[in-house]
Amino acid sequence: MSGNLSWLIWIGFLLGSLGGFAQLSVRGIIRDKNSGKPLTGANINLENTFISTTSDDKGSYSFHLQKPGEYLMRISFMGFRTLTLDVRFTKDTLMDFNMETSPILGEEVNIIATRAQSKTPMAYSSVTLPEIRDVNLGEDLPYIIDNTPSDRKSVV
C-alpha cells in the first residue's frame, strides 16, 4: 500500500513539474529602420498582462509566456513610431522589428536661471578664464566646475 502511495506521489510531482517546461519563448532584435543600428532601451509589452521587457545594448529582447494565445504587442522607443501588433504565439518565436523615426512635437520649453552674485545669500565661486586655462588639462568644463568648492557656481 505504501509503495503505491509513493508511486502516486512521485508521478504527481513529475506531472506537476512538466507545467514549468510548457513555457513559450519570444525573442528578437529591435533596430532603427534607417541606420540598422540596435535600439537600446526600447520597451516591449503585452497589453493586459504583466509581461514587459526592454531591449539590451544590442537591441535584443526576450520574454516567456506561460501559455499560447493571442496578445496585443506594443513596441515603443522615444523618437520612434510606436508599433502595435496583434500576434498569436503557439510556439517559440523569433520576432525582429525595424522602427521608423518620428519627430516629437511639443510645447516650447523655457529655461530660467538666476546668476549668483556677491549679494546673493548663498556660497558661490566665480571661475575666471585664466583659472580655467590653468586647471584645464584636456578635461571637460563641467568636471572643472564640479571640483570648485561652492554650492552654486558661475563661469565669467
N, C-alpha and C positions, 0 to 999 in steps of 0.2 A: 504494500500500500504506500509506504513512504517512498519507495523507488518510483512509483507512478507519479506521485505528487512532485518530486524533484524534477522529473522529466517535463511535467506540465509547466512548472515554474521556469525551467530553462528554455523551453520552446516559447513561452510568453515573453520572456526577456529578449530572445532573439528576434521575434516578430516585431516587438515594440521598438527595438533599436534600428530596424530597417527603415522606419519612417524618417530618420535623420539623414539617410542616404538618398532620399527621394527629392532632394533639392535641385532646382534648375539654376544654372549659372548663366548670367548675362554679362558680357564684357565687350569692350571696344575702345576705339580711339576717337577723340574729338579734335578736329583741325580747323584752321582758318581756310576757307574755300579759296581765297585769292593767293595766299602765300604757301599753303600746305603745311604751315608750322603748327605744332600741337598747341592747344589752348589749356593752359594750366589753371585749375580752379573753376572750370565750368561746372554748373550744377545740373545734376540728373536726378529726377524724382518721378515716382509713380504716384499719380493723383489718387486720393482717397485711400492711401496706405501710409505706413510709417517708413517706407523704403525710400531712401535718399542717399546720394553719394556725391562726391566731387572728383574731378579728374586730377591726376597727379602731374608732376613736372614733365612727363612725356605725353600728356593728353589722355592717358589710359584711365579707364574706369571699370569697375566690376561690382556686381551685387548678386545676391542669391534670392530665389523665390522658393517658398515652401510648396507651392502647388502651381500647376499650369493654369492658364486663363487669359482673359483679355484685360488689358490695362491701358490707361491713358498715360503716355510717357512724355515728360516735358524736359527739354534741354535748354538751359539759358546761360548766357555769359554777357557781362556788361559790354556794350558797344556792338553786340551782335544780335541778329534777329532770332527770337525765341522759336524753337521748333516744338510742335505739339503733334504727337502721333498716336493713333490707335494701333496697338500692337497685340498680337496673340502669341504667347510663349507656350510651346508644347515640349521643347527640348532645350538643351544648352544652345545658346545663341551668341553669335558674334555680330555686333552692330556698330559700324563706324559712321561718323557724321562729319560733314563739311558745313560749317556755319558761315553765313553771309554777314558782312559788316552792315551795321545800321546806325546812322547818326543819332546821337542823343540830343534832343532839343529840349531845352528847359528855360526857366526864367533867368534873367541876369543875376549875377552874384556880385554884391558889394562887399569889399573887404575894407574894414575901418580899423585904424590903429592910432595909438597915441604915442608920441615920442617922449621918452623920459628926459627931463631936463633938471637943472640944478635945484629948482624949487619943487620938483615932484616928490611927494612923501614916500619915497622908496629908494633902496640902494640901486645904483646903476653904474655902469662903466662906459666910457666913450673910448672907442678904439680908433686911433688915427691911422692914416695911410702909411706913415713911416713905421709904426708899430707892426702893421700887417706885413710890410716888406721884411722887417727884421725877423719876425716869427715864422713867416710862411716859407716852409722848406718843401714846397711842392704839395702842401696839404690843402685841403678844402677849406674855404672861408667859414662855413658853419662849424667845422671842427675847431678852428681858432677861436671863434666866438664862444663856443661851449666851454672852452678851457679858460675863459676870462672870468674871474671871480665877481659875481653880481647876480641879483635876482632878475634884473632887466638889463638888456644890452642894446646898444645902438652903434651903428658904424657911421663915422663922419668923414 
